[in-house]
């Protein structure tokens, strides 16, 4: 999907509202200008996650572009979670060589990561992708997973993998059951077991989008590039 197509899709219902967290003023100003040029509404910028959350109080925000490592000494996991609590999707804007921190951000629930070295058009396309609720998956995500020795795949059985593949691809659970020739209640049991197994390895997947992330991470579904996604949720 091209940048123009991503932006058009993101604007289908309403203007995309963006928050920006970076401890470098020049980066905040540059991102804000790029977002406004792309047609997004920048509603708040801040040098820390807590400052942005305070600024957003009572305001709707669709995407928060979050610097991976901030100068206030805050933890990546905490920053991702408190910004997510605003209801926004979190897009990590990172120096690509910080693989361990990237992995931590993804594990905390960030929708994806985009390197600071990326062209502005790529960053804006990533904002549009996560604004739609789609999963952003790219080389940086794959590298973070491959380089993390602590990363543990869930040990799913063949039928569990089949259920996850179909369900995370966008099929309703009823259709998954029909396609596999099993009862709907049986498909639900498989799905419950899948979620339990991901919790056991420290990678919880409470939502369907989370399950899509896990399926991509574990190679059960092919990766999505930064300009595409599965919107059938």
One Martini backbone bead per residue (centre of mass of N, CA, C, O) as a GRO file, in nm:
protein
  233
    1UNK     BB    1   0.096   0.036   0.023
    2UNK     BB    2   0.068   0.352  -0.014
    3UNK     BB    3   0.070   0.650   0.130
    4UNK     BB    4  -0.194   0.755   0.006
    5UNK     BB    5  -0.362   0.504   0.084
    6UNK     BB    6  -0.314   0.515   0.388
    7UNK     BB    7  -0.429   0.798   0.436
    8UNK     BB    8  -0.708   0.747   0.316
    9UNK     BB    9  -0.787   0.516   0.510
   10UNK     BB   10  -0.745   0.682   0.777
   11UNK     BB   11  -0.976   0.909   0.678
   12UNK     BB   12  -1.255   0.781   0.641
   13UNK     BB   13  -1.386   0.880   0.929
   14UNK     BB   14  -1.132   1.050   1.049
   15UNK     BB   15  -0.912   1.233   1.195
   16UNK     BB   16  -0.591   1.194   1.279
   17UNK     BB   17  -0.469   1.165   1.612
   18UNK     BB   18  -0.161   1.303   1.750
   19UNK     BB   19   0.111   1.199   1.955
   20UNK     BB   20   0.428   1.322   2.104
   21UNK     BB   21   0.737   1.152   2.217
   22UNK     BB   22   1.029   1.356   2.291
   23UNK     BB   23   1.348   1.481   2.417
   24UNK     BB   24   1.360   1.628   2.132
   25UNK     BB   25   1.260   1.910   1.990
   26UNK     BB   26   1.334   1.866   1.689
   27UNK     BB   27   1.172   1.605   1.662
   28UNK     BB   28   0.895   1.709   1.738
   29UNK     BB   29   0.879   1.925   1.517
   30UNK     BB   30   0.921   1.736   1.273
   31UNK     BB   31   0.681   1.545   1.324
   32UNK     BB   32   0.459   1.756   1.332
   33UNK     BB   33   0.501   1.864   1.044
   34UNK     BB   34   0.459   1.592   0.899
   35UNK     BB   35   0.174   1.536   1.003
   36UNK     BB   36   0.040   1.794   0.893
   37UNK     BB   37   0.114   1.740   0.596
   38UNK     BB   38  -0.052   1.456   0.604
   39UNK     BB   39  -0.331   1.543   0.779
   40UNK     BB   40  -0.280   1.552   1.070
   41UNK     BB   41  -0.360   1.580   1.426
   42UNK     BB   42  -0.177   1.761   1.653
   43UNK     BB   43  -0.248   1.762   2.009
   44UNK     BB   44   0.043   1.661   2.131
   45UNK     BB   45   0.351   1.736   2.309
   46UNK     BB   46   0.648   1.568   2.460
   47UNK     BB   47   0.926   1.458   2.672
   48UNK     BB   48   0.711   1.274   2.819
   49UNK     BB   49   0.472   1.049   2.892
   50UNK     BB   50   0.336   1.190   3.135
   51UNK     BB   51   0.295   1.464   2.996
   52UNK     BB   52   0.111   1.363   2.771
   53UNK     BB   53  -0.113   1.241   2.940
   54UNK     BB   54  -0.189   1.512   3.071
   55UNK     BB   55  -0.251   1.662   2.797
   56UNK     BB   56  -0.484   1.433   2.713
   57UNK     BB   57  -0.696   1.502   2.903
   58UNK     BB   58  -1.003   1.441   2.740
   59UNK     BB   59  -0.857   1.339   2.480
   60UNK     BB   60  -0.840   1.222   2.163
   61UNK     BB   61  -0.623   0.945   2.058
   62UNK     BB   62  -0.476   0.732   1.812
   63UNK     BB   63  -0.158   0.820   1.810
   64UNK     BB   64   0.162   0.737   1.958
   65UNK     BB   65   0.477   0.877   1.931
   66UNK     BB   66   0.754   0.689   2.069
   67UNK     BB   67   1.024   0.710   2.235
   68UNK     BB   68   1.231   0.469   2.356
   69UNK     BB   69   1.452   0.678   2.495
   70UNK     BB   70   1.443   0.862   2.783
   71UNK     BB   71   1.585   1.116   2.998
   72UNK     BB   72   1.406   1.035   3.274
   73UNK     BB   73   1.439   0.706   3.325
   74UNK     BB   74   1.225   0.556   3.199
   75UNK     BB   75   1.037   0.285   3.119
   76UNK     BB   76   0.927   0.129   2.848
   77UNK     BB   77   0.683  -0.023   2.959
   78UNK     BB   78   0.553   0.218   3.103
   79UNK     BB   79   0.522   0.403   2.854
   80UNK     BB   80   0.341   0.221   2.689
   81UNK     BB   81   0.109   0.177   2.897
   82UNK     BB   82   0.027   0.478   2.959
   83UNK     BB   83  -0.036   0.547   2.662
   84UNK     BB   84  -0.244   0.321   2.609
   85UNK     BB   85  -0.451   0.420   2.834
   86UNK     BB   86  -0.570   0.648   2.633
   87UNK     BB   87  -0.644   0.462   2.355
   88UNK     BB   88  -0.386   0.442   2.203
   89UNK     BB   89  -0.164   0.382   1.971
   90UNK     BB   90   0.177   0.255   1.964
   91UNK     BB   91   0.462   0.418   1.815
   92UNK     BB   92   0.784   0.341   1.773
   93UNK     BB   93   1.067   0.569   1.780
   94UNK     BB   94   1.379   0.440   1.663
   95UNK     BB   95   1.680   0.316   1.723
   96UNK     BB   96   1.765   0.022   1.564
   97UNK     BB   97   1.998  -0.093   1.782
   98UNK     BB   98   1.765  -0.132   2.019
   99UNK     BB   99   1.657  -0.434   2.052
  100UNK     BB  100   1.572  -0.486   2.349
  101UNK     BB  101   1.376  -0.240   2.364
  102UNK     BB  102   1.195  -0.322   2.134
  103UNK     BB  103   1.099  -0.586   2.258
  104UNK     BB  104   0.974  -0.456   2.511
  105UNK     BB  105   0.764  -0.284   2.360
  106UNK     BB  106   0.616  -0.519   2.220
  107UNK     BB  107   0.546  -0.674   2.484
  108UNK     BB  108   0.372  -0.418   2.594
  109UNK     BB  109   0.198  -0.335   2.301
  110UNK     BB  110   0.313  -0.227   2.064
  111UNK     BB  111   0.231  -0.182   1.721
  112UNK     BB  112   0.532  -0.073   1.664
  113UNK     BB  113   0.832  -0.001   1.461
  114UNK     BB  114   1.028   0.297   1.375
  115UNK     BB  115   1.286   0.431   1.243
  116UNK     BB  116   1.466   0.730   1.247
  117UNK     BB  117   1.588   0.666   0.948
  118UNK     BB  118   1.334   0.704   0.816
  119UNK     BB  119   1.136   0.814   0.603
  120UNK     BB  120   0.875   1.019   0.634
  121UNK     BB  121   0.675   0.851   0.465
  122UNK     BB  122   0.706   0.593   0.639
  123UNK     BB  123   0.611   0.710   0.906
  124UNK     BB  124   0.327   0.801   0.807
  125UNK     BB  125   0.235   0.517   0.720
  126UNK     BB  126   0.255   0.398   1.006
  127UNK     BB  127   0.047   0.578   1.138
  128UNK     BB  128  -0.188   0.490   0.954
  129UNK     BB  129  -0.184   0.190   1.023
  130UNK     BB  130  -0.235   0.212   1.339
  131UNK     BB  131  -0.495   0.386   1.316
  132UNK     BB  132  -0.658   0.132   1.191
  133UNK     BB  133  -0.550  -0.127   1.373
  134UNK     BB  134  -0.300  -0.229   1.255
  135UNK     BB  135  -0.026  -0.425   1.200
  136UNK     BB  136   0.313  -0.353   1.246
  137UNK     BB  137   0.543  -0.511   1.017
  138UNK     BB  138   0.902  -0.551   1.021
  139UNK     BB  139   1.234  -0.571   1.037
  140UNK     BB  140   1.256  -0.466   1.331
  141UNK     BB  141   1.081  -0.677   1.457
  142UNK     BB  142   1.231  -0.931   1.363
  143UNK     BB  143   1.506  -0.856   1.489
  144UNK     BB  144   1.415  -0.843   1.785
  145UNK     BB  145   1.338  -1.141   1.802
  146UNK     BB  146   1.599  -1.286   1.694
  147UNK     BB  147   1.795  -1.134   1.920
  148UNK     BB  148   1.619  -1.269   2.150
  149UNK     BB  149   1.695  -1.515   2.380
  150UNK     BB  150   1.426  -1.481   2.566
  151UNK     BB  151   1.258  -1.571   2.347
  152UNK     BB  152   0.936  -1.748   2.356
  153UNK     BB  153   0.767  -1.991   2.227
  154UNK     BB  154   0.479  -2.130   2.184
  155UNK     BB  155   0.357  -2.462   2.248
  156UNK     BB  156   0.193  -2.565   1.977
  157UNK     BB  157  -0.027  -2.743   1.836
  158UNK     BB  158  -0.152  -2.818   1.538
  159UNK     BB  159  -0.449  -2.730   1.597
  160UNK     BB  160  -0.376  -2.462   1.729
  161UNK     BB  161  -0.240  -2.344   1.479
  162UNK     BB  162  -0.487  -2.357   1.297
  163UNK     BB  163  -0.667  -2.173   1.463
  164UNK     BB  164  -0.478  -1.926   1.470
  165UNK     BB  165  -0.447  -1.882   1.169
  166UNK     BB  166  -0.752  -1.828   1.107
  167UNK     BB  167  -0.825  -1.620   1.328
  168UNK     BB  168  -0.588  -1.411   1.274
  169UNK     BB  169  -0.682  -1.368   0.967
  170UNK     BB  170  -1.024  -1.303   1.039
  171UNK     BB  171  -1.193  -1.526   1.135
  172UNK     BB  172  -1.446  -1.642   1.273
  173UNK     BB  173  -1.487  -1.891   1.494
  174UNK     BB  174  -1.715  -2.036   1.342
  175UNK     BB  175  -1.550  -2.063   1.074
  176UNK     BB  176  -1.317  -2.221   1.187
  177UNK     BB  177  -1.479  -2.468   1.270
  178UNK     BB  178  -1.591  -2.536   0.990
  179UNK     BB  179  -1.314  -2.566   0.839
  180UNK     BB  180  -1.215  -2.799   1.061
  181UNK     BB  181  -1.457  -2.981   1.168
  182UNK     BB  182  -1.561  -2.839   1.437
  183UNK     BB  183  -1.669  -2.729   1.715
  184UNK     BB  184  -1.716  -2.431   1.859
  185UNK     BB  185  -1.631  -2.521   2.147
  186UNK     BB  186  -1.358  -2.639   2.057
  187UNK     BB  187  -1.237  -2.381   1.942
  188UNK     BB  188  -1.252  -2.229   2.211
  189UNK     BB  189  -1.061  -2.416   2.366
  190UNK     BB  190  -0.816  -2.368   2.190
  191UNK     BB  191  -0.803  -2.060   2.235
  192UNK     BB  192  -0.766  -2.072   2.540
  193UNK     BB  193  -0.501  -2.236   2.531
  194UNK     BB  194  -0.336  -2.036   2.370
  195UNK     BB  195  -0.348  -1.805   2.576
  196UNK     BB  196  -0.216  -1.959   2.808
  197UNK     BB  197   0.057  -2.017   2.663
  198UNK     BB  198   0.134  -1.715   2.632
  199UNK     BB  199   0.141  -1.650   2.931
  200UNK     BB  200   0.363  -1.863   3.013
  201UNK     BB  201   0.581  -1.688   2.811
  202UNK     BB  202   0.515  -1.371   2.845
  203UNK     BB  203   0.272  -1.339   2.589
  204UNK     BB  204   0.009  -1.194   2.591
  205UNK     BB  205  -0.341  -1.246   2.421
  206UNK     BB  206  -0.642  -1.093   2.462
  207UNK     BB  207  -0.655  -1.018   2.161
  208UNK     BB  208  -0.674  -1.041   1.823
  209UNK     BB  209  -0.431  -0.862   1.764
  210UNK     BB  210  -0.238  -1.013   1.951
  211UNK     BB  211  -0.261  -1.283   1.797
  212UNK     BB  212  -0.141  -1.175   1.539
  213UNK     BB  213   0.133  -1.108   1.653
  214UNK     BB  214   0.205  -1.394   1.748
  215UNK     BB  215   0.180  -1.532   1.470
  216UNK     BB  216   0.406  -1.367   1.341
  217UNK     BB  217   0.636  -1.419   1.545
  218UNK     BB  218   0.596  -1.755   1.505
  219UNK     BB  219   0.528  -1.812   1.186
  220UNK     BB  220   0.211  -1.864   1.125
  221UNK     BB  221   0.234  -1.587   0.991
  222UNK     BB  222   0.294  -1.362   0.777
  223UNK     BB  223   0.435  -1.080   0.726
  224UNK     BB  224   0.387  -0.732   0.747
  225UNK     BB  225   0.413  -0.456   0.608
  226UNK     BB  226   0.415  -0.107   0.672
  227UNK     BB  227   0.160  -0.083   0.442
  228UNK     BB  228   0.006  -0.321   0.589
  229UNK     BB  229  -0.301  -0.517   0.666
  230UNK     BB  230  -0.541  -0.656   0.896
  231UNK     BB  231  -0.893  -0.557   0.912
  232UNK     BB  232  -1.051  -0.838   1.009
  233UNK     BB  233  -1.194  -0.763   1.333
   0.00000   0.00000   0.00000
